Amino acid sequence: VMGINGQLFDDTQKDYMRPQIFLEKEIVRNASINETVIIPAARAYDVLDPYTELTVTVKGPKGWIVFDKQPTDRELSFKAERYGQYTITYTAIDSRKNVARYPASVTVMDDVPPTLEIRGEMPEIARVGEKVVLPEISASDNTDGAVKVYVHYIDPLGRMIRVENGEFIPQITGEYKILVFAKDDAYSYVRKEFILRVGR
């Protein structure tokens, strides 16, 4: 048994070692929407087998193919047109079918918050024991479509209570804060606050 550069072999010509993959530069891990992402050129080395094939495959956030098994002898690029994670996989195969992979990813963050739509005026004055009805509220997002809206109020004692079915009955006088909140799958969020004064 002999060894070169950490790869072991013997005189029976058996090769069980996977090739080694080297990128010519680092992959940028984060990108902005519509930014051009560079896929670096790469090389594969195998001490025992000079005939090693190296390709790269890139998939978009929903799994669609951007590149499929493209040669890596030169730099490639693509435009990041969708939010989410792009997966990059370099694959090296030698003539003995030993396989090595180098996985990486580029994330395009969605930093655009949802948009709130309030159909009507938020109440500003109410009375203790009387029902407060809020206008219809919805939220939409540039990538996720409709997103859930959360509505709470903070009473004069500082207690935060969730509003159910768009209405609540104040039990004490004072100033209430009505909080409207929505977030998308990328955790970008929008928050609005309204003041409600409750008397007798």
Long-range contacts (C-beta under 8 A, 24 or more apart in sequence): 4-47, 5-47, 7-46, 7-47, 7-48, 9-47, 9-48, 15-46, 15-48, 15-49, 15-94, 15-96, 15-98, 16-96, 16-98, 17-46, 17-47, 17-48, 17-98, 18-92, 18-94, 18-98, 18-99, 18-100, 19-44, 19-45, 19-46, 19-49, 19-52, 19-54, 19-92, 19-93, 19-94, 19-98, 19-100, 20-44, 20-45, 20-46, 20-92, 20-100, 21-54, 21-90, 21-92, 21-100, 21-101, 21-102, 23-90, 23-102, 24-75, 27-88, 27-104, 27-106, 28-106, 29-104, 29-105, 29-106, 29-107, 30-106, 30-107, 30-108, 30-109, 31-80, 31-106, 31-107, 31-108, 32-80, 32-108, 32-109, 33-80, 33-81, 33-82, 33-83, 33-108, 33-110, 34-79, 34-80, 34-81, 35-79, 35-80, 35-108, 36-77, 36-78, 36-79, 36-80, 37-77, 37-78, 37-79, 37-80, 37-86, 37-106, 38-75, 38-76, 38-77, 39-67, 39-75, 39-76, 39-77, 39-78, 39-88, 40-75, 41-72, 41-73, 41-74, 41-75, 42-72, 42-90, 42-102, 43-72, 44-92, 44-100, 46-92, 46-94, 46-98, 48-94, 49-94, 49-95, 49-96, 49-98, 51-94, 51-95, 52-92, 52-93, 52-94, 52-95, 53-92, 53-93, 53-94, 54-90, 54-91, 54-92, 55-90, 55-91, 56-88, 56-89, 56-90, 56-91, 57-88, 57-89, 57-91, 58-86, 58-87, 58-88, 58-89, 59-86, 59-87, 60-84, 60-86, 61-85, 61-86, 61-108, 80-106, 80-108, 82-108, 82-143, 83-108, 83-109, 83-110, 83-143, 83-186, 84-108, 84-110, 109-186, 110-142, 110-143, 110-184, 110-185, 110-186, 110-188, 111-186, 111-188, 112-141, 112-142, 112-143, 112-188, 113-141, 113-183, 113-184, 113-188, 113-189, 113-190, 114-139, 114-140, 114-141, 114-144, 114-147, 114-182, 114-183, 114-184, 114-188, 114-189, 114-190, 115-139, 115-140, 115-141, 115-190, 116-149, 116-180, 116-182, 116-190, 116-192, 118-180, 122-178, 122-194, 122-196, 123-196, 124-194, 124-195, 124-196, 124-197, 125-196, 125-197, 125-198, 125-199, 126-170, 126-196, 126-197, 126-198, 126-199, 127-170, 127-198, 127-199, 127-200, 128-170, 128-171, 128-172, 128-173, 128-198, 128-199, 128-200, 129-169, 129-170, 129-171, 130-169, 130-170, 131-167, 131-168, 131-169, 132-167, 132-168, 132-169, 132-170, 132-196, 133-166, 133-167, 134-163, 134-166, 134-167, 134-178, 135-166, 136-166, 137-166, 137-180, 139-182, 139-190, 141-184, 141-188, 143-184, 143-185, 143-186, 144-184, 144-185, 147-182, 147-183, 147-184, 148-182, 149-180, 149-181, 149-182, 150-180, 150-181, 150-182, 151-178, 151-179, 151-180, 151-181, 152-178, 152-179, 152-181, 153-177, 153-178, 153-179, 153-196, 154-179, 156-198, 170-196, 170-198, 172-198, 173-198, 173-199, 173-200, 174-198
